[in-house]
Amino acid sequence: MRDSVSKMQLSEARAKLTQLDKLLKPGETLQITKRGKAYARIELIGEMDGYDRILNSIESLPEPKEKLRAVAQNYKSILYGKQ
């Protein structure tokens, strides 16, 4: 099964060149077009580091059905007492 290919115009890709590592995930491909025709293809190779894997796993968690309540207290109120 082939990964999906994102498409972007050359002018847009030039403007976002420094952000391509954030736009693509490892193994994903970006096809750059010029005047509607395929011009270049960029594939992000490499692996995700542990930090990115953790962030992605947190983002993929389902939303809670009920409103969450805070369980931690402000550290200043613990150190200095309530004001």
TILUMLO-700223 format. One line per 5 residues: for each residue x, y, z of N, C-alpha, C. Coordinates in Angstrom, 3 decimals, m for minus. Each point is the difference from the previous one (the first is absolute). Layout:
N
X/Y/Z/X/Y/Z/X/Y/Z  ...
END
This chain:
83
0.844/m1.183/0.000/m0.844/1.183/0.000/0.878/1.230/0.000  m0.293/0.931/m0.855/0.821/1.183/m0.161/m0.513/1.131/0.879  0.954/0.753/0.585/m0.397/1.129/0.835/m0.601/1.104/m0.864  m0.795/0.840/0.610/m0.610/1.085/m0.746/1.055/1.042/m0.370  m0.239/0.657/m1.107/0.927/1.007/m0.501/m0.669/1.353/0.120
0.624/0.917/0.724/m0.501/1.364/0.103/0.480/0.778/m1.212  m0.769/0.977/m0.423/0.385/0.813/m1.157/0.073/1.464/0.416  0.974/0.710/m0.568/0.207/1.404/0.328/0.626/0.691/m1.210  m0.361/1.249/m0.230/0.594/0.756/m1.093/1.419/0.413/0.367  0.816/0.245/m1.012/1.402/0.341/0.205/0.159/1.256/0.844
m0.794/1.012/m0.255/0.128/1.251/0.761/m0.337/m0.211/1.475  m0.998/m0.816/0.267/m0.376/m0.291/1.380/1.074/m0.844/0.688  0.559/m0.967/m0.733/1.053/m0.845/0.560/1.242/0.824/0.311  0.325/0.947/m0.846/1.158/0.866/0.228/m0.186/0.808/1.278  m1.213/0.474/0.235/m0.279/0.792/1.197/0.029/m0.850/1.264
m0.313/m1.285/m0.123/m0.082/m0.876/1.169/1.166/m0.980/0.077  1.091/0.283/m0.709/1.109/m0.944/m0.076/0.559/m0.365/1.367  0.100/0.957/0.895/0.565/m0.290/1.319/m0.977/m0.744/0.900  m1.265/m0.107/m0.404/m1.004/m0.663/0.825/m0.395/m1.376/m0.532  0.673/m0.472/m1.042/m0.395/m1.274/m0.599/0.096/m1.156/0.977
0.957/0.050/0.921/0.108/m1.082/0.976/m1.186/m0.027/0.942  m0.698/1.130/0.156/m1.188/0.037/0.844/m1.264/m0.345/m0.797  0.031/0.243/m1.302/m1.158/m0.286/m0.840/m0.125/m1.480/m0.341  1.147/m0.682/m0.086/0.003/m1.406/m0.385/0.397/m0.873/1.181  m0.481/m1.205/m0.016/0.412/m1.007/0.976/0.956/m0.942/m0.724
0.862/m0.692/0.734/0.926/m0.928/m0.666/m0.737/m0.980/m0.901  0.496/m0.123/m1.235/m0.614/m0.891/m0.977/m1.026/0.677/m0.893  m0.450/1.196/0.353/m0.965/0.709/m0.832/0.716/0.722/m1.138  m0.725/0.217/m1.069/0.560/0.602/m1.201/m0.746/1.283/m0.337  0.747/0.988/m0.483/m0.571/1.269/m0.448/0.334/0.170/m1.470
m1.020/0.201/m0.818/0.213/0.239/m1.425/m0.130/1.497/m0.244  1.021/0.590/m0.588/m0.002/1.429/m0.291/m0.320/0.180/m1.477  m0.954/0.897/m0.273/m0.411/0.239/m1.379/0.411/1.394/m0.433  0.256/0.126/m1.286/0.310/1.303/m0.604/m0.893/0.136/m1.219  m0.857/0.996/0.021/m0.976/0.232/m1.067/m0.889/m1.213/m0.237
m0.353/m0.672/1.117/m0.920/m1.120/m0.074/0.623/m1.335/m0.357  1.312/m0.015/m0.279/0.665/m1.246/m0.367/0.965/m0.404/1.103  0.172/m1.303/0.164/0.919/m0.501/1.029/1.397/0.553/m0.256  0.617/0.543/1.044/1.310/0.639/m0.123/1.037/m0.714/0.858  m0.371/m0.366/1.218/0.927/m0.678/0.907/m0.795/m0.832/0.987
0.695/m0.937/0.611/m0.611/m0.842/1.017/0.968/m0.086/1.171  m0.494/0.292/1.190/0.819/m0.022/1.211/m0.584/m1.041/0.932  0.863/m0.880/0.479/m0.429/m0.998/0.979/0.816/0.202/1.257  m0.682/0.084/1.114/0.678/0.170/1.281/0.416/m1.378/0.491  1.310/m0.219/0.041/0.505/m1.259/0.516/0.546/0.246/1.397
0.156/m1.030/0.731/0.435/0.153/1.383/m1.101/m0.473/0.917  0.354/m0.114/1.235/m0.946/m0.501/0.975/m0.391/1.098/0.973  m1.133/m0.185/0.603/m0.454/0.938/1.007/0.786/m0.253/1.269  0.359/1.052/0.695/0.672/m0.202/1.274/m1.046/m0.331/1.069  0.463/m0.376/1.158/m0.902/m0.426/1.065/m0.976/1.078/0.419
0.463/1.241/0.029/m0.859/1.117/0.394/m1.177/0.144/m0.956  0.266/m0.080/m1.307/m1.082/0.109/m0.978/m0.970/m1.168/0.113  0.519/m1.194/0.259/m0.874/m1.154/0.165/m0.941/0.186/1.184  0.518/0.551/1.089/m0.826/0.232/1.187/m1.064/1.044/m0.294  0.386/1.098/m0.657/m0.980/1.036/m0.350/m1.096/m0.553/m0.904
0.368/m0.795/m0.982/m1.002/m0.580/m0.899/m0.922/m0.954/0.735  0.536/m0.757/0.948/m0.861/m0.917/0.743/m0.964/0.763/0.903  0.443/1.128/0.550/m0.888/0.827/0.827/m1.092/0.618/m0.861  0.378/0.507/m1.185/m0.978/0.625/m0.888/m1.024/m1.004/m0.524  0.363/m1.262/m0.071/m0.931/m0.999/m0.527/m0.938/m0.566/1.070
0.166/0.420/1.251/m0.902/m0.469/1.053/m1.409/0.527/m0.242  m1.015/m0.787/0.328/m1.376/0.484/m0.195/m0.327/1.115/0.989  m0.908/0.859/m0.394/m0.444/1.083/0.873/m0.858/m0.573/1.125  0.118/0.550/1.215/m0.820/m0.512/1.106/m1.465/0.381/m0.195  m0.892/m0.841/0.488/m1.428/0.266/m0.132/m0.470/1.031/1.015
0.650/0.022/1.161/m0.373/0.954/1.041/1.075/1.071/0.126  m0.370/1.105/0.587/0.952/1.082/0.215/1.034/m0.443/1.043  1.260/0.264/m0.291/1.060/m0.379/0.930/0.074/0.993/1.146  0.399/m0.485/1.173/0.153/0.905/1.136/1.468/0.031/0.408  0.422/1.124/0.515/1.391/0.166/0.403/0.267/m0.791/1.273
1.155/m0.629/0.069/0.359/m0.750/1.198/1.273/0.556/0.639  0.736/0.827/m0.717/1.230/0.571/0.541/m0.286/1.377/0.591  0.800/0.381/0.979/m0.145/1.309/0.617/1.145/0.893/m0.462  m0.215/1.269/0.115/1.042/0.961/m0.323/1.133/m0.168/1.012  1.231/m0.138/m0.472/1.117/m0.228/0.915/0.242/1.186/0.929
m0.332/1.211/m0.426/0.204/1.165/0.859/m0.933/m0.029/1.207  m1.226/m0.483/m0.225/m0.918/m0.076/1.135/0.466/m1.057/1.007  0.666/m1.027/m0.480/0.528/m1.014/0.905/1.198/0.556/0.780  0.894/0.714/m0.681/1.201/0.534/0.632/m0.300/1.179/0.939  m0.830/0.924/m0.464/m0.205/1.243/0.733/m1.362/0.103/0.683
m0.830/m0.973/m0.179/m1.338/0.060/0.576/m0.939/0.737/m0.941  m1.293/m0.151/0.243/m0.991/0.678/m0.846/0.007/1.484/0.278  m0.196/0.742/m1.069/m0.007/1.465/0.141/m1.368/0.551/m0.294
END
